[in-house]
Each structure stands twice: as structure tokens, then as C-alpha cells.
Amino acid sequence: MPIWGMVIDLDRCTGCGGCMAACKVENNVQVVPPGEALKGRGMHWLTILSRTEGEYPDVEAVLQPDLCMMCDDAPCTKVCPVHATYRGAYGLVAQIYPRCIGCRYCMAACPYTVKFFNWTAGEEGVNLSSSLNPDVSVRPKGVVEKCTFCYHRLQKAKERVRAEQREIAGGDYVPACVEMCPAKAMTFGDLDDGESPVSRLAASRRASQLLEHLGTEPKVYYLSKRDRNV
Amino acid sequence: MSLKSKQHNLFLFPRWMNAVRPYIAVGMLLAPIYAVALIYYAFSPTTTMARYMPEQPVPYSHALHAGDLGIDCRYCHNTVEYGAAAAIPPTQVCMNCHATIRATSEKLAVVRESFESGMPIPWVRVHDLPDFVFFNHSAHVNRGVGCRSCHGRIDRMDTVYQEERLSMGWCLGCHRDPDPNIRPVASITDMTWEAPGDAARFGAKLREEKQIQPSEDCSVCHR
């Protein structure tokens, strides 16, 4: 069984925001009205963190796509009182919306702040009803949601490989953000397979994980010359 | 009144409680009845939609077409082996036969109208799962879960109704013990198929052969 993981090459990433848009459309992530967004209730399963480094004229923008890290030792799963979030098959951290009671403990526990609470359920936002993806449920008000590595795509891939009578392998599916990335900065695949592109990149000298020292064992790796002084 | 007696009064029920006492007794008697009624209602067909039998725009009889005439389910519901949904057939499928058979029947007026206008027949959905549940027909059919296991004896229904509760507990019941409901894939649409001998033992053998492992992972259906 593959262990899905992702490598994001920050040296290739241009910060265009294509992954953000792809994710939002693919997963029916609601468009939060501006007033609510100002209160910090905006919702993007995948955000691009940005900061600037250096003094003028040697200023550099550092852009970093930030999504659920699918931690092997996820802090959010330990605090959930109703087993709505857990480390499931393929090492993916699942979030079961009908089970969630909206206590937001997981949001507090997540060191990457990639879990989001539905404050409005889109009733005041932009009506997307005619462009919703039928493979993904629309979350109600009062539950926590997060990136699922496009689990619905994995489900489809599982059915496809079953019809082809073979086992699912690393290249059988990619999430919407990876498919979208025009700079080919994102790589997705099986971390369990040492020969896969994703595990090779994850083993490179440029690779690092976000907040490695917390021991959450994230399955999203970042490649950067900057931090590693390669 | 002294301070002492005032404090003492704090720990006593006020005098008007005497009047309320009989009502509390009645409430305590009614509470278990209410609880029983609530649970009964929650599991009753009204809530689970079992036996839900809406009136359809066309008096189409599965008992006639699938039962007496013996048309295979997949003639109309043709995507059931390949997709998540078992397709509701377009009007053209009806007209394959009814262009010549009973071409002037009064009962088929809606079908002919739909065929001419190109607008689909407004069939009423019978088996409707909640929006947060994702069921895949192909996943079940290709592993040998027959139509009858969930839909009942469609070949005997003049108007289709929901046979089972379709609740999560009902789904999980089969996912935990699928053996009695597994049959050879060749006879999934056969309404009269019976396992040779013990159904559970026969199903267990098929499950071993095909390595069927029903998932109990939440995110398989909820995503």
C-alpha cells in the first residue's frame, strides 16, 4: 500500500497561486464573504505563505505553499474527542465532517494552522451551487475541514486500478494542486517506494520538513537552496 | 429574622415547590414514555425512509419489464458496472422498444412528449442517500454484491419502493459480515439466484478467491 507524500520545490515555485485556486474549485471550499474574511475566517485548504527577506535593494520574496502535512504523528488526531480526524489508510489524515462536533481542538493542536472552521457555510458568500464538484461533499456550518490530498481522486483511482486488476501504485493519482502547478514545483507519489520521484526528492540535500523539530513527521517536504545553504 | 435562619432557608425548597410537586411526578412518569417514543420514531420507516414509494410521472412497472419480460437491469441502468451511479436511462432507451411496441398507449404520453421535446422525464428518486455519503455502484457490483441485496425484489415491484433502511448501521452490517451477500459476478442481476448450499459459506469462498476486503474506514464513504 503506497504512503502518499508530496514534495514542493520552492526554488521552482513562482507563487502564482494556481494551486490555491485549483484546490478551492476542486474541493468546494467556500468563498467566505469579505467581512468574515477580515475576522480571520477566510478559508483556503492550501495557502501560500509569503515573507520578504533582505534589505533594499537585495530584497527577495519567499513564497511557500502551505497545506495539510498529513503528519504520520499528527497532533490534531490526538485531541479529537469524537474520532472525526484520524490517521487512516495510506497514511492520510482523514477529516470526517458528519462526525465533527466543531470543538476546534484539532485547530488549536495543529502546528501548521491548516485546519479551518466553517463559520458561515457560504450562506452570505458567493453562491457556487452551479459549479460544485459532485465528488466532494459541501461542508455544513460548524465543522472543521482541511486538505485531504484529494481523497475523492484516490477513490476513483482505486476503482480504476481494480478494474485493471492491479495494485494501486505511486503514479495512479495526483491531487488537483499538483496537477495544476504550471512550474512543476509540486511532486506527488509514493514515499514508501524508494525509486519514486517523490522519495528521491525527499531524500535530497535540499529537502526539509516544516517545523521538523516537533516530531510530527510531515509527509510534505520542501526543497530549498535557501535554508540548507546548498 | 436572624442571620442564622436566613442561611438555613437557603438550603430549603421554597414553599411554592409544594404546588409544583405533582407536576414533577407526572413529568417523571412521562419522561420514559417520551424517550421510548423518540427512539421508536428515530428508527421508524418515517425517518429511515424504508418503504418510501413515491408516485412516478410514468406508471413504469419493474415487475413487468424486469420480472415478466426478463430484461436485464443493465439494459437501462447501463453504467452500474463502470461508475458510481447506476444511470437513469434517457428517454431514447425507452423509445428503443416503445417506438413500435404500444406506440400509441395513453400511459406512454409523457415518454413520447419527453422524446419529442428532448427534456428528460422527471423521475422521482427513490433511493436517496444523504449528501455527505458517497456510494459507488461499480465497487459493489464488480465484487459480487447483487442488486437484490440492497434493492430487494425489484422484479416484483410494480412501483419501486425502498426495501432497506439504507442507514449507516445497515451498510456496516454487511461490510463487517459480507459473506451472505456475495455471489458470482456473472449473476449479480439475477433476482432469483440462490447460493448452492449455505450462503455464508459459499460467499466466504468467493471472498477468499477475489480477496474482497470491505472497508470500514470512514473516509471511504464520507469525504
Contacts between the chains, C-beta under 8 A, distances in Angstrom:
chain1	res1	chain2	res2	distance
A	86	B	218	7.9
A	88	B	217	5.2
A	88	B	218	7.4
A	88	B	219	5.6
A	89	B	215	7.7
A	89	B	217	5.4
A	89	B	219	7.9
A	92	B	219	7.5
A	94	B	217	7.4
A	94	B	218	6.2
A	94	B	219	3.9
A	95	B	219	7.9
A	96	B	218	4.4
A	96	B	219	6.4
A	96	B	222	5.0
A	97	B	132	6.2
A	97	B	222	6.7
A	98	B	130	7.9
A	98	B	132	4.9
A	98	B	222	5.8
A	99	B	218	6.8
A	99	B	222	7.5
A	135	B	134	7.2
A	135	B	223	8.0
A	136	B	223	6.6
A	137	B	131	6.0
A	137	B	132	4.5
A	137	B	134	7.6
A	137	B	222	7.3
A	137	B	223	6.6
A	138	B	131	6.9
A	148	B	219	7.4
A	148	B	223	6.5
A	151	B	219	5.7
A	151	B	223	4.8
A	152	B	134	7.5
A	152	B	223	5.5
A	155	B	134	7.5
A	155	B	136	7.4
A	155	B	220	7.1
A	155	B	223	7.2
A	159	B	136	6.5
A	159	B	138	6.1
A	159	B	139	5.9
A	162	B	139	7.6
A	162	B	142	7.1
A	163	B	82	7.8
A	163	B	138	7.8
A	163	B	142	7.2
